[in-house]
Amino acid sequence: MSEAAALPASPVLGSAPPANAAATAATTRSGQSQFRLIAACSIGNALEMYDFTVYSFFALLIGKLFFPSESAFGSLLLAVATFGIGFVMRPLGGVIIGNYADRKGRKAAMTLTIALMVAGTLCIALAPTYASAGVFGSLMIVAGRLLQGFSLGGEVGAATSMLMEAGGVKGRGFRVSWQLASQGLSALAGALTGALLYALLPQASLESWGWRLPFLLGLLIAPVGLYIRSHLEETHQAESHEASPIGRLLRAHGGTVFKGILATTAGTATMYLVVFFMPTYMIRVLKMPPSLSLLSGCVTGITLFVVSLVAGRLADRLERRKPLAIGSLLFSLVAVGPVFWLISHHPSVPLVLCLSALLTASVNIGTTPMFLMLLEMLPIGVRASGISVIYSVGVTIFGGSSQFIVTWLLAQTGNPLSPAFYMMACGVLSIGALLSLRERRVG
């Protein structure tokens, strides 16, 4: 062979690229496609969770402005009850939008949920206070919470199903983990916004207009989410003659749905008590300043983001998801009592932040594997409906009510360990449900 023949041909205009260059280009396109997918699902979910949960960081102010009462605990109870009202609509949104996602596609459902969330957030941001409009302003807050709850009830099932389906089996745990990781980002964004406002604005400004800013800021990203989602490739097209997905789900997989609801109780209780209620607990029970206590939301938000992604990678490496999910719940069940005892007996900002991060990490290291296990147990034709119902019903019963129940327990008993008792009960339910589930993969 001549020297000229042995050398590779030089790239010239019109010549085919080398094989390795073509492979690199294909890998780049695949990576870009996955990035767009994760961004579309995560941006929408983070936006909706931000709008939905930033309310909790301003519950004290909202209670004072819209639900006046003779006692501070009375106003707070009404405020967190209104926060919980949003959860009442979640199961309805889960059924209707989840069914829609299984019949018309994930992309159509995800576009609808962002539009509904924007409408609900506008109601809250523009609501007149009780002092200026009486009960009308309170009703606008309630209407906004109902719209937000309906929207988020369908968002999780559609977005999580698309994350699982749009790619190979190998990386599905990491893709699904972004559903929870985006919630961590939204918690971080909400807490940072709240901390900055409390630190920079005087109380009078916060009460007159400052509390509205987080809701208005959350709306700015909505056009970005709508644009990216409109350019996604659909991952599921149902046959037109198929029966109602929700009906088939309940007939063929009712037991899985019921056990899945119970399995989510520990994770959802931790989310809404440690991540979102802890700032209120630090202010009302531990008597810490609002600007410092909101750092709890920042720390737990970062923890949730990082731990969820790590858990997704672990789920991709494990043959079975169930042992990790149960192990994380057992650890958190043992840890939650001592954590709240230390917080209440030795209150300090560094201690509260560290122990809140510990609880958040211990539960959520097993949440992504549990979600992936449930997704893999449901056929594609009923997957969005199934996850929507599981998540929305579980969060409504054990998450949406948690802040109200714990606030009531704190007011009635004065026992600072009340959140720990509630979280321990939820942990027992979750472990029992997971033990009864038989892990299997249908898709």
Phi, psi and chi 1 to 4 in degrees:
 res  aa     phi    psi   chi1   chi2   chi3   chi4
   1 MET       -  135.2  179.3 -179.1  -66.6      -
   2 SER   -76.1  161.7   66.8      -      -      -
   3 GLU   -62.1  -36.6 -178.1  178.4  -14.1      -
   4 ALA   -66.6  -38.6      -      -      -      -
   5 ALA   -70.3  -29.6      -      -      -      -
   6 ALA   -75.2  -23.3      -      -      -      -
   7 LEU   -82.4  144.8  -67.4  173.4      -      -
   8 PRO   -67.5  146.9   24.0  -31.2      -      -
   9 ALA   -65.4  140.4      -      -      -      -
  10 SER   -74.9  141.3   59.7      -      -      -
  11 PRO   -68.6  122.6   24.2  -30.7      -      -
  12 VAL  -125.8  167.1  -65.1      -      -      -
  13 LEU   -59.9  125.6 -175.7   63.8      -      -
  14 GLY    93.2  -10.4      -      -      -      -
  15 SER   -81.9  155.7   63.6      -      -      -
  16 ALA   -72.2  142.9      -      -      -      -
  17 PRO   -69.2  154.6   26.0  -33.5      -      -
  18 PRO   -59.7  156.5  -20.0   29.7      -      -
  19 ALA   -60.1  -41.0      -      -      -      -
  20 ASN   -67.9  -31.8   59.9  -17.0      -      -
  21 ALA   -67.6  -40.0      -      -      -      -
  22 ALA   -64.1  -40.8      -      -      -      -
  23 ALA   -65.0  -39.7      -      -      -      -
  24 THR   -63.6  -41.3  -59.1      -      -      -
  25 ALA   -63.7  -41.2      -      -      -      -
  26 ALA   -64.7  -40.3      -      -      -      -
  27 THR   -64.3  -40.6  -58.9      -      -      -
  28 THR   -62.3  -44.4  -59.0      -      -      -
  29 ARG   -62.0  -41.1  -73.1 -166.6  -60.3  -89.0
  30 SER   -63.5  -42.1  175.5      -      -      -
  31 GLY   -64.6  -40.1      -      -      -      -
  32 GLN   -65.4  -39.4  -69.2  173.9  -16.9      -
  33 SER   -63.5  -43.5  176.2      -      -      -
  34 GLN   -66.3  -37.2 -174.5  171.5   85.6      -
  35 PHE   -61.5  -43.4  174.8   80.7      -      -
  36 ARG   -63.9  -40.9  -74.9 -165.2  -61.3  -89.5
  37 LEU   -60.7  -52.3  165.9   75.9      -      -
  38 ILE   -62.1  -41.2  -69.0  174.0      -      -
  39 ALA   -63.2  -43.5      -      -      -      -
  40 ALA   -62.6  -47.7      -      -      -      -
  41 CYS   -70.5  -38.5  -64.3      -      -      -
  42 SER   -76.5  -39.6  -58.8      -      -      -
  43 ILE   -63.0  -45.6  -75.4  175.9      -      -
  44 GLY   -64.1  -44.3      -      -      -      -
  45 ASN   -67.7  -40.8 -162.9   33.4      -      -
  46 ALA   -64.7  -40.6      -      -      -      -
  47 LEU   -61.5  -47.3  165.8   65.7      -      -
  48 GLU   -68.0  -40.2  -62.4 -164.7   60.4      -
  49 MET   -68.9  -35.1  -75.0  -60.5  -62.9      -
  50 TYR   -61.9  -52.2  169.5   86.9      -      -
  51 ASP   -61.4  -38.2  -69.9  -22.6      -      -
  52 PHE   -72.5  -35.0 -164.2   77.9      -      -
  53 THR  -103.8  -16.2   56.8      -      -      -
  54 VAL   -61.7  -24.7   75.1      -      -      -
  55 TYR   -53.5  -41.3 -179.3  100.9      -      -
  56 SER   -66.7  -30.4   68.0      -      -      -
  57 PHE   -72.8  -18.1  -69.6  116.5      -      -
  58 PHE  -116.0   25.0  -70.6   88.4      -      -
  59 ALA   -61.7  -37.9      -      -      -      -
  60 LEU   -63.3  -46.1  -70.2  170.0      -      -
  61 LEU   -67.3  -43.5  -92.4 -177.6      -      -
  62 ILE   -63.9  -39.2  -68.7  172.8      -      -
  63 GLY   -60.2  -42.4      -      -      -      -
  64 LYS   -67.6  -39.5  178.3 -179.9  178.6 -179.3
  65 LEU   -83.1  -30.4  -65.0  172.7      -      -
  66 PHE  -116.8  -18.8  -69.1   91.4      -      -
  67 PHE  -134.0   66.2  -52.4  100.1      -      -
  68 PRO   -62.2  142.4   22.4  -32.3      -      -
  69 SER  -148.8  165.0  175.8      -      -      -
  70 GLU   -70.0  -24.1  -65.6  179.7   -1.8      -
  71 SER  -123.5  154.8   69.3      -      -      -
  72 ALA   -63.9  -39.9      -      -      -      -
  73 PHE   -65.7  -32.5  -97.8  117.6      -      -
  74 GLY   -64.2  -45.5      -      -      -      -
  75 SER   -63.5  -41.8  -68.6      -      -      -
  76 LEU   -64.9  -40.4  179.9   57.8      -      -
  77 LEU   -60.5  -44.2  -86.9  172.9      -      -
  78 LEU   -65.5  -37.5  -71.3  171.7      -      -
  79 ALA   -66.1  -47.2      -      -      -      -
  80 VAL   -73.4  -24.7  -63.0      -      -      -
  81 ALA   -66.3  -39.8      -      -      -      -
  82 THR   -66.5  -37.7  -54.4      -      -      -
  83 PHE   -57.0  -42.5  179.3   80.1      -      -
  84 GLY   -70.1  -26.0      -      -      -      -
  85 ILE   -59.6  -34.8  -77.3  174.7      -      -
  86 GLY   -58.1  -29.4      -      -      -      -
  87 PHE   -74.4  -24.3  -70.3   85.4      -      -
  88 VAL   -60.3  -33.7  174.4      -      -      -
  89 MET   -83.0  -11.4  -66.4  -64.7  -73.2      -
  90 ARG   -61.0  -47.8  -80.3 -155.4 -175.2 -168.4
  91 PRO   -59.8  -40.1  -25.3   35.8      -      -
  92 LEU   -63.3  -44.4 -177.6   61.2      -      -
  93 GLY   -63.8  -38.4      -      -      -      -
  94 GLY   -61.7  -42.6      -      -      -      -
  95 VAL   -68.7  -50.8  169.7      -      -      -
  96 ILE   -71.3  -50.2  -65.5  176.8      -      -
  97 ILE   -75.1  -35.7  -60.3  178.0      -      -
  98 GLY   -62.1  -43.1      -      -      -      -
  99 ASN   -61.2  -41.2 -164.7   70.0      -      -
 100 TYR   -62.9  -40.6 -178.8   68.6      -      -
 101 ALA   -65.9  -34.3      -      -      -      -
 102 ASP   -78.0  -23.1  -78.7  -30.1      -      -
 103 ARG   -94.1  -41.2  -70.5 -176.6   63.4   85.5
 104 LYS  -109.3  -11.3  -59.5  -62.7 -176.9 -178.9
 105 GLY   115.9  156.1      -      -      -      -
 106 ARG   -69.3  -38.4  -41.8  -51.6 -168.9 -158.1
 107 LYS   -64.0  -43.3 -175.3  168.5   73.9  170.7
 108 ALA   -62.6  -41.1      -      -      -      -
 109 ALA   -67.2  -40.1      -      -      -      -
 110 MET   -69.5  -31.4  -71.0  162.7   60.2      -
 111 THR   -69.0  -40.5  -57.4      -      -      -
 112 LEU   -62.8  -41.4  173.5   63.2      -      -
 113 THR   -65.0  -36.9   58.0      -      -      -
 114 ILE   -65.5  -42.6  -75.6 -169.8      -      -
 115 ALA   -60.9  -41.8      -      -      -      -
 116 LEU   -67.2  -39.0  -69.7  171.9      -      -
 117 MET   -64.7  -39.2  179.7   60.0   69.8      -
 118 VAL   -60.5  -44.4  167.1      -      -      -
 119 ALA   -61.6  -43.3      -      -      -      -
 120 GLY   -65.6  -41.1      -      -      -      -
 121 THR   -66.8  -37.2  -56.5      -      -      -
 122 LEU   -61.3  -40.1  -83.5  174.0      -      -
 123 CYS   -57.4  -43.2  -75.7      -      -      -
 124 ILE   -71.4  -45.5  -64.3  173.8      -      -
 125 ALA   -63.6  -31.9      -      -      -      -
 126 LEU  -102.5    2.9  -57.1  179.6      -      -
 127 ALA   -66.7  132.3      -      -      -      -
 128 PRO   -74.2  147.8   26.8  -32.8      -      -
 129 THR   -70.7  167.0   62.6      -      -      -
 130 TYR   -62.2  -35.1 -173.7   89.8      -      -
 131 ALA   -66.0  -30.3      -      -      -      -
 132 SER   -98.0  -27.5   61.0      -      -      -
 133 ALA  -132.5    4.0      -      -      -      -
 134 GLY    66.7 -141.6      -      -      -      -
 135 VAL   -68.8  -18.9   72.4      -      -      -
 136 PHE   -59.4  -42.7  176.5   73.6      -      -
 137 GLY   -63.8  -40.5      -      -      -      -
 138 SER   -62.1  -39.8  -55.3      -      -      -
 139 LEU   -67.4  -34.1  -69.4  176.3      -      -
 140 MET   -64.9  -39.0  -82.5 -167.4   68.6      -
 141 ILE   -61.6  -44.9  -65.4  -70.9      -      -
 142 VAL   -62.9  -43.7  172.0      -      -      -
 143 ALA   -62.0  -41.7      -      -      -      -
 144 GLY   -62.9  -40.9      -      -      -      -
 145 ARG   -65.1  -37.0  -65.0  -66.5  -61.2  143.6
 146 LEU   -65.7  -42.7  -68.4  174.3      -      -
 147 LEU   -64.4  -42.3  -81.8  172.3      -      -
 148 GLN   -62.3  -43.6  -73.3 -177.6  -31.7      -
 149 GLY   -64.0  -42.5      -      -      -      -
 150 PHE   -60.4  -44.1 -176.8   84.7      -      -
 151 SER   -63.5  -50.0  168.6      -      -      -
 152 LEU   -68.1  -25.2 -163.4   51.8      -      -
 153 GLY   -60.0  -33.1      -      -      -      -
 154 GLY   -96.6  -19.1      -      -      -      -
 155 GLU   -63.3  -46.4  162.7   71.8   15.5      -
 156 VAL   -63.5  -44.4  172.8      -      -      -
 157 GLY   -65.0  -44.9      -      -      -      -
 158 ALA   -67.6  -47.3      -      -      -      -
 159 ALA   -67.7  -42.4      -      -      -      -
 160 THR   -68.1  -38.2  -49.3      -      -      -
 161 SER   -63.0  -42.7  -64.5      -      -      -
 162 MET   -65.1  -40.4  175.9  168.8  -89.8      -
 163 LEU   -60.1  -39.5  -76.3  168.6      -      -
 164 MET   -70.9  -42.6  175.3 -166.0  169.1      -
 165 GLU   -79.9  -26.9  -64.1  159.6   -0.3      -
 166 ALA   -87.2   66.6      -      -      -      -
 167 GLY   155.4  178.9      -      -      -      -
 168 GLY   -78.1  174.5      -      -      -      -
 169 VAL   -67.3  -32.3  173.8      -      -      -
 170 LYS   -58.0  -42.8 -176.6  178.1  179.1 -178.8
 171 GLY  -108.5   16.1      -      -      -      -
 172 ARG   -68.6  -29.7   61.5  173.3   43.8  162.2
 173 GLY   -63.8  -43.6      -      -      -      -
 174 PHE   -65.1  -41.7  179.7   70.1      -      -
 175 ARG   -63.1  -46.0  -64.6 -165.3  -56.7  -87.8
 176 VAL   -64.6  -31.8  167.2      -      -      -
 177 SER   -61.4  -22.2   69.6      -      -      -
 178 TRP   -68.7  -19.8  -80.5   93.2      -      -
 179 GLN   -63.3  -44.2 -164.4  -81.9  -30.2      -
 180 LEU   -79.9  -37.0  -73.5  169.8      -      -
 181 ALA   -60.6  -38.4      -      -      -      -
 182 SER   -65.9  -29.7   64.6      -      -      -
 183 GLN   -66.9  -35.6  -65.4 -176.8   22.7      -
 184 GLY   -63.9  -41.5      -      -      -      -
 185 LEU   -62.9  -39.9  -72.3  178.6      -      -
 186 SER   -67.6  -37.9   67.2      -      -      -
 187 ALA   -64.5  -42.0      -      -      -      -
 188 LEU   -62.1  -46.4  173.4   61.3      -      -
 189 ALA   -63.1  -42.8      -      -      -      -
 190 GLY   -65.0  -42.4      -      -      -      -
 191 ALA   -69.0  -40.5      -      -      -      -
 192 LEU   -62.4  -43.3  -79.0  174.7      -      -
 193 THR   -60.6  -46.9  -56.0      -      -      -
 194 GLY   -63.0  -43.2      -      -      -      -
 195 ALA   -62.9  -42.5      -      -      -      -
 196 LEU   -64.2  -42.9  -73.8  172.6      -      -
 197 LEU   -66.0  -43.2  -71.3  174.8      -      -
 198 TYR   -63.9  -34.8  -86.9  108.3      -      -
 199 ALA   -78.3  -33.6      -      -      -      -
 200 LEU   -97.0  -27.0  -62.1  176.8      -      -
 201 LEU  -105.4  141.3  -65.3  179.8      -      -
 202 PRO   -68.9  160.4   22.8  -31.7      -      -
 203 GLN   -56.6  -39.5 -173.5   68.8   18.2      -
 204 ALA   -62.2  -41.2      -      -      -      -
 205 SER   -68.6  -39.0  -62.9      -      -      -
 206 LEU   -58.8  -44.1  -82.7  173.5      -      -
 207 GLU   -72.9  -31.2  -67.0 -174.9    7.6      -
 208 SER   -83.6  -41.4   62.6      -      -      -
 209 TRP  -148.4  -22.2   55.7  -90.7      -      -
 210 GLY   -61.0  -36.6      -      -      -      -
 211 TRP   -66.2  -20.2   69.5  -89.5      -      -
 212 ARG   -77.7  -23.6  -60.2  179.5 -170.4  -88.1
 213 LEU   -57.2  -44.9  -73.0  179.5      -      -
 214 PRO   -58.1  -38.0  -23.0   33.6      -      -
 215 PHE   -68.9  -41.1  -61.1   98.8      -      -
 216 LEU   -67.7  -38.9  -65.9  171.7      -      -
 217 LEU   -64.5  -36.2  -70.9  173.0      -      -
 218 GLY   -63.3  -24.9      -      -      -      -
 219 LEU   -74.6  -18.7  -65.4  173.0      -      -
 220 LEU   -65.3  -30.4  -64.2  179.9      -      -
 221 ILE   -85.5   -9.2 -159.1  173.8      -      -
 222 ALA   -57.1  -45.4      -      -      -      -
 223 PRO   -60.3  -34.6  -23.5   34.2      -      -
 224 VAL   -64.5  -46.5  178.1      -      -      -
 225 GLY   -61.9  -42.3      -      -      -      -
 226 LEU   -63.2  -41.4  -76.4  168.3      -      -
 227 TYR   -65.2  -48.8  174.8   80.0      -      -
 228 ILE   -64.0  -41.9  -63.4  177.8      -      -
 229 ARG   -65.9  -32.8  -73.2 -172.7  170.5 -169.9
 230 SER   -68.4  -16.5   66.9      -      -      -
 231 HIS  -105.3   11.4  -71.1   76.2      -      -
 232 LEU   -76.9  154.8  -73.3  175.6      -      -
 233 GLU   -89.6  133.9  -66.7 -176.8    8.9      -
 234 GLU   -67.9  142.1 -176.7   56.3   65.0      -
 235 THR  -105.4   -7.9   60.1      -      -      -
 236 HIS  -150.8  125.4  170.8   60.6      -      -
 237 GLN  -123.6  114.6  -71.7  -73.2   -6.9      -
 238 ALA   -78.9  150.5      -      -      -      -
 239 GLU   -71.3  140.5  -62.4  -66.1  -26.6      -
 240 SER   -63.4  -25.8   58.5      -      -      -
 241 HIS   -87.5   -1.5   63.5  -88.8      -      -
 242 GLU   -67.0  146.1  -73.2 -173.2    1.0      -
 243 ALA   -71.8  173.0      -      -      -      -
 244 SER   -57.0  123.7  168.9      -      -      -
 245 PRO   -57.6  -40.0  -25.8   34.9      -      -
 246 ILE   -65.4  -35.4 -163.8   68.4      -      -
 247 GLY   -65.9  -45.6      -      -      -      -
 248 ARG   -64.2  -36.8  -70.9 -171.0  -69.5  123.1
 249 LEU   -59.7  -49.8  170.7   73.7      -      -
 250 LEU   -70.0  -33.8  -63.8  178.1      -      -
 251 ARG   -72.0  -45.7  -73.5 -167.0  -58.5  -89.4
 252 ALA   -94.1  -23.5      -      -      -      -
 253 HIS  -134.1   26.7  -53.1  -79.8      -      -
 254 GLY   -59.5  -39.8      -      -      -      -
 255 GLY   -64.6  -42.5      -      -      -      -
 256 THR   -62.2  -41.5  -60.8      -      -      -
 257 VAL   -62.6  -45.8  169.6      -      -      -
 258 PHE   -62.7  -47.0  177.1   72.3      -      -
 259 LYS   -67.2  -34.0  -66.5  173.8 -177.2  177.5
 260 GLY   -64.1  -38.8      -      -      -      -
 261 ILE   -59.9  -47.8  -69.9  170.1      -      -
 262 LEU   -66.1  -33.6  -65.1 -179.3      -      -
 263 ALA   -66.2  -25.1      -      -      -      -
 264 THR   -84.2   -6.7   64.6      -      -      -
 265 THR   -62.5  -42.3   58.1      -      -      -
 266 ALA   -65.7  -45.2      -      -      -      -
 267 GLY   -63.5  -41.6      -      -      -      -
 268 THR   -72.8  -34.8 -166.1      -      -      -
 269 ALA   -65.0  -42.2      -      -      -      -
 270 THR   -62.4  -43.2  -58.4      -      -      -
 271 MET   -58.2  -50.6  171.3   72.4   74.5      -
 272 TYR   -86.4  -13.0  -72.9   97.4      -      -
 273 LEU   -99.3  -47.9  -71.3  179.8      -      -
 274 VAL   -80.3  -43.9  177.7      -      -      -
 275 VAL   -78.7  -45.1  178.7      -      -      -
 276 PHE  -106.6  -25.8  -60.4  123.5      -      -
 277 PHE   -94.0  -20.7 -175.9   71.2      -      -
 278 MET   -56.8  -39.9 -172.7   60.4   76.6      -
 279 PRO   -57.3  -43.5  -27.8   37.0      -      -
 280 THR   -64.1  -40.4  -59.0      -      -      -
 281 TYR   -61.7  -41.9 -177.9   84.6      -      -
 282 MET   -66.3  -37.3  -67.4  172.8   72.9      -
 283 ILE   -73.8  -51.1  -63.6  168.4      -      -
 284 ARG   -79.6  -41.1 -177.4   60.8   60.6 -168.2
 285 VAL   -95.3  -45.5  178.2      -      -      -
 286 LEU   -90.7   -5.6  -56.3 -177.7      -      -
 287 LYS    61.2   40.7  -51.2  -58.9 -178.6 -176.1
 288 MET   -96.5  154.7  -66.3 -179.5  176.9      -
 289 PRO   -67.4  145.7   20.8  -31.4      -      -
 290 PRO   -57.4  -41.3  -25.0   33.8      -      -
 291 SER   -62.4  -34.9   57.5      -      -      -
 292 LEU   -79.3  -39.6  -73.1  177.6      -      -
 293 SER   -66.3  -29.6   63.3      -      -      -
 294 LEU   -69.2  -14.5  -76.8  168.0      -      -
 295 LEU   -62.3  -24.4  -72.0  175.2      -      -
 296 SER   -58.5  -43.4  169.6      -      -      -
 297 GLY   -63.3  -35.7      -      -      -      -
 298 CYS   -65.3  -47.7  -62.9      -      -      -
 299 VAL   -65.6  -46.0  170.3      -      -      -
 300 THR   -69.3  -31.5   52.0      -      -      -
 301 GLY   -64.4  -45.6      -      -      -      -
 302 ILE   -62.7  -42.9  -67.0  171.5      -      -
 303 THR   -60.3  -46.2  -56.3      -      -      -
 304 LEU   -61.4  -41.3  178.8   59.0      -      -
 305 PHE   -61.6  -51.3  174.3   72.1      -      -
 306 VAL   -68.5  -47.0  173.3      -      -      -
 307 VAL   -65.1  -36.6  169.1      -      -      -
 308 SER   -62.5  -43.0  -64.1      -      -      -
 309 LEU   -68.0  -40.1  -63.1 -178.9      -      -
 310 VAL   -62.1  -42.5  170.7      -      -      -
 311 ALA   -63.4  -36.1      -      -      -      -
 312 GLY   -63.2  -42.3      -      -      -      -
 313 ARG   -64.2  -40.9  -70.0  -61.1 -168.5 -168.5
 314 LEU   -62.2  -42.3  -77.0  174.3      -      -
 315 ALA   -61.4  -34.3      -      -      -      -
 316 ASP   -70.7  -24.7  -76.5  -32.0      -      -
 317 ARG   -90.0  -20.9  -65.6  173.3  179.2  -89.0
 318 LEU   -88.2  143.1  -64.9  173.7      -      -
 319 GLU   -71.4  -36.6 -178.4   66.9   25.3      -
 320 ARG  -125.5  142.5  -61.5  179.3   61.1 -149.1
 321 ARG   -90.3  -29.3  -29.6  -67.7 -168.4 -166.4
 322 LYS   -60.9  -45.4 -172.8  172.7  169.7  179.8
 323 PRO   -58.7  -40.6  -26.2   36.1      -      -
 324 LEU   -65.8  -40.6  178.9   57.1      -      -
 325 ALA   -62.3  -44.4      -      -      -      -
 326 ILE   -69.8  -40.6  -67.4  176.5      -      -
 327 GLY   -61.4  -41.0      -      -      -      -
 328 SER   -66.3  -36.6   71.6      -      -      -
 329 LEU   -69.1  -39.3  -71.0  175.6      -      -
 330 LEU   -62.6  -42.5  -74.2  171.6      -      -
 331 PHE   -63.1  -45.9  178.6   84.6      -      -
 332 SER   -66.7  -33.1   63.5      -      -      -
 333 LEU   -63.0  -39.6 -173.8   64.7      -      -
 334 VAL   -73.8  -32.9  172.8      -      -      -
 335 ALA   -84.5  -27.2      -      -      -      -
 336 VAL   -64.4  -38.3   65.7      -      -      -
 337 GLY   -62.1  -56.0      -      -      -      -
 338 PRO   -58.8  -34.4  -26.3   34.8      -      -
 339 VAL   -61.2  -50.0  162.3      -      -      -
 340 PHE   -71.5  -28.6  -87.4   91.3      -      -
 341 TRP   -65.1  -44.6 -174.4   89.4      -      -
 342 LEU   -64.8  -42.2  -76.0  170.2      -      -
 343 ILE   -61.8  -43.4  -71.4  174.1      -      -
 344 SER   -77.1  -30.0   60.8      -      -      -
 345 HIS   -92.0  -22.9  -75.9   76.7      -      -
 346 HIS  -134.4   62.7  -55.7  -78.4      -      -
 347 PRO   -68.6  121.7   24.5  -32.5      -      -
 348 SER  -153.8  149.8   69.4      -      -      -
 349 VAL   -60.5  -48.4  171.7      -      -      -
 350 PRO   -59.2  -41.5  -24.0   35.0      -      -
 351 LEU   -65.1  -45.9 -178.8   64.7      -      -
 352 VAL   -61.0  -42.9  172.1      -      -      -
 353 LEU   -63.9  -45.1  -62.9 -177.5      -      -
 354 CYS   -64.1  -45.4  -70.4      -      -      -
 355 LEU   -73.1  -32.2  -66.0  179.8      -      -
 356 SER   -63.8  -41.0  -64.6      -      -      -
 357 ALA   -63.7  -38.8      -      -      -      -
 358 LEU   -61.0  -47.8  173.2   65.3      -      -
 359 LEU   -63.6  -43.0  -77.5 -178.2      -      -
 360 THR   -60.7  -44.0  -57.6      -      -      -
 361 ALA   -68.3  -42.7      -      -      -      -
 362 SER   -64.6  -35.8   64.9      -      -      -
 363 VAL   -78.9  -45.7  171.4      -      -      -
 364 ASN   -80.5   -9.6  -74.2  -70.7      -      -
 365 ILE   -65.8  -22.5 -163.8   69.0      -      -
 366 GLY  -105.3   -4.5      -      -      -      -
 367 THR   -73.2  -44.2  -58.6      -      -      -
 368 THR   -61.5  -47.3  -65.6      -      -      -
 369 PRO   -58.6  -36.0  -25.8   34.7      -      -
 370 MET   -66.1  -44.2 -178.4 -162.9   69.3      -
 371 PHE   -62.5  -42.3 -101.1  100.2      -      -
 372 LEU   -63.6  -40.2 -175.4   56.2      -      -
 373 MET   -60.1  -44.4 -178.7 -179.8   75.7      -
 374 LEU   -66.5  -40.4  -67.9  171.2      -      -
 375 LEU   -60.4  -42.4  -75.8  161.8      -      -
 376 GLU   -72.4  -19.0  -68.6  174.2  -27.2      -
 377 MET   -83.8  -14.1  -67.1  173.6   67.1      -
 378 LEU  -106.5  132.0  -64.9  168.9      -      -
 379 PRO   -62.7  155.5  -18.6   30.3      -      -
 380 ILE   -61.1  -31.6 -170.9  170.5      -      -
 381 GLY   -69.7  -17.4      -      -      -      -
 382 VAL  -128.4   11.6  -63.1      -      -      -
 383 ARG   -66.0  -48.9 -176.7  171.2  -68.4  140.5
 384 ALA   -63.3  -41.9      -      -      -      -
 385 SER   -62.0  -43.7  -62.3      -      -      -
 386 GLY   -62.9  -49.7      -      -      -      -
 387 ILE   -67.9  -35.5  -65.8  -59.8      -      -
 388 SER   -61.9  -45.6  -67.4      -      -      -
 389 VAL   -67.8  -46.1  171.3      -      -      -
 390 ILE   -57.2  -51.3  -72.0  170.6      -      -
 391 TYR   -70.4  -46.5 -173.7   79.1      -      -
 392 SER   -68.5  -40.4   61.5      -      -      -
 393 VAL   -69.7  -43.7  173.3      -      -      -
 394 GLY   -61.7  -44.2      -      -      -      -
 395 VAL   -67.4  -37.8  168.2      -      -      -
 396 THR   -63.8  -48.4  -63.7      -      -      -
 397 ILE   -73.1  -44.2  -63.8  174.7      -      -
 398 PHE  -108.2  -15.4  -60.1   99.3      -      -
 399 GLY  -103.1  -52.3      -      -      -      -
 400 GLY   -62.1  -32.3      -      -      -      -
 401 SER   -86.6  -12.2   62.6      -      -      -
 402 SER   -63.1  -43.7   61.8      -      -      -
 403 GLN   -65.8  -39.8  -64.7 -165.6   30.1      -
 404 PHE   -65.6  -46.5 -176.7   85.0      -      -
 405 ILE   -62.2  -46.2  -68.5  172.5      -      -
 406 VAL   -67.5  -39.7  168.1      -      -      -
 407 THR   -62.3  -41.6  -59.3      -      -      -
 408 TRP   -64.2  -43.4 -179.5   83.9      -      -
 409 LEU   -62.6  -42.0  -73.8  173.2      -      -
 410 LEU   -62.8  -39.8  -73.3  168.7      -      -
 411 ALA   -69.8  -37.6      -      -      -      -
 412 GLN   -80.3  -39.9  -67.2  -62.5  -48.2      -
 413 THR  -104.1  -25.3   66.8      -      -      -
 414 GLY    69.5   10.8      -      -      -      -
 415 ASN   -86.8  114.3 -170.7  -20.4      -      -
 416 PRO   -68.2   -9.3   24.8  -32.9      -      -
 417 LEU   -87.3    3.4  -61.7 -177.0      -      -
 418 SER   -53.8  -43.7  -63.4      -      -      -
 419 PRO   -59.7  -36.0  -23.7   34.3      -      -
 420 ALA   -65.1  -41.5      -      -      -      -
 421 PHE   -62.6  -41.7  -62.5  144.5      -      -
 422 TYR   -64.8  -44.1 -176.1   83.2      -      -
 423 MET   -67.1  -34.4  -68.7  172.7   62.2      -
 424 MET   -66.7  -41.1  -69.5  169.1   70.6      -
 425 ALA   -62.1  -42.1      -      -      -      -
 426 CYS   -65.9  -36.2  -70.0      -      -      -
 427 GLY   -63.5  -40.0      -      -      -      -
 428 VAL   -63.3  -43.6  170.3      -      -      -
 429 LEU   -60.1  -44.4  -79.0  176.2      -      -
 430 SER   -64.9  -43.4  -71.4      -      -      -
 431 ILE   -63.5  -43.7  -68.3  171.5      -      -
 432 GLY   -60.6  -41.7      -      -      -      -
 433 ALA   -66.4  -43.1      -      -      -      -
 434 LEU   -65.0  -38.1  -79.2  170.9      -      -
 435 LEU   -62.6  -30.7  -72.5  172.0      -      -
 436 SER   -85.5  -12.1   66.5      -      -      -
 437 LEU   -81.8  134.8  -82.5  170.2      -      -
 438 ARG   -97.9  112.8 -175.9  170.2   61.4   87.1
 439 GLU   -66.9  128.8 -170.7  172.1   -5.0      -
 440 ARG  -155.1  158.5   63.1 -174.4 -174.9  -81.2
 441 ARG  -124.1  121.0  -59.8 -177.5 -171.9 -180.0
 442 VAL  -109.9   -3.3  -63.1      -      -      -
 443 GLY  -174.7      -      -      -      -      -
